[in-house]
Amino acid sequence: MSGDPCDRCEELLQDFLDRTLSDAEWREAETHLAGCDYCSRRYRFEASLRRYVKTSAIERMPPGLMAKLDELRGLDATA
Amino acid sequence: MSEPEPDTEARRIATEARDRARFEEEALSLADQVYRVARRLVGSREEAEDLVQETYARAFRSWRSYTAGTNMRAWLLRILTNLNVDRGRRIQRTPQTQPLEETDYYLANKLASAGGEQVLETDDVVERMSQDSVVNALSEIQPQFREVVVLVDIGDFTYADAAQILDIPIGTVMSRLHRGRRALKQRLAEGAVT
């Protein structure tokens, strides 16, 4: 039983984008993606989603925190 | 010879002061990146500020235990995640039992079944979800999974760094990361398609 190739491609998605697949798995995914619009669309979607999650989640340091951290310099190890 | 020469001692003190100042400079230059991770590990901006301040207080006190030339960002984050666990401050909004998360295409499939397959082709498909909904979805993932997702996907740490920071094996980092990302997509799917 070989299973659905799109299910297999779905399993490889995260490691493909993380670039942690073995060479053989990488070729397997590339070959399938070259001929499968369904999976290609989902891979592209996942890549944009990751970028979007990162952009959305990043919050800059509140103003004033840096000055508070700066004041901690020179703290004594015994304090 | 029992007493060091006065000028040797003075030189030692000067060298130590210089090393320490360098350490502090480098640590402070990473504050924005440290805060970025802290903010997504705890529930509020105030808690994140406290956590970062405690982290720097501890880091500055124990600066001698940092090995020059190693990854200082990871070293700081290790202090931070330990402090966070000690205080039991990790956000606990999720129920005790985590439902089995859906597979990786789940969110894309949901969007495609609501808006047609071509919706996935559009450039702004992800941006139709509000940034707040993404942040909320992230905060709802079980803490042990969220920690890894935040370190790797928000903080840009490698699997190896995350393993070192959290003191868990790399294989555990990978499985938590995969499950955490699927849990995130599942929550986004619940919000995106109603």
Interface residues (C-beta under 8 A of the other chain):
Chain A: E10 E11 L13 Q14 T20 Y38 R41 R42 R44 F45 E46 S48 L49 R50 R51 Y52 V53 K54 T55 S56 A57 I58 E59 R60 M61 P62 L65 M66 K68 L69 D70 L72 R73 G74 L75 D76 A77 A79
Chain B: R20 E24 L28 A31 D32 Y35 R36 R39 R40 R45 E49 V52 Q53 Y56 A57 F60 R61 S62 R64 T103 D104 Y105 L107 A108 N109 L111 A112 E117 L120 E121 D123 V125 V126 E127 M129 Q131 V134 V135 L138 V150 D153 I154 Y159 M174 L177 H178 R181 L184 K185
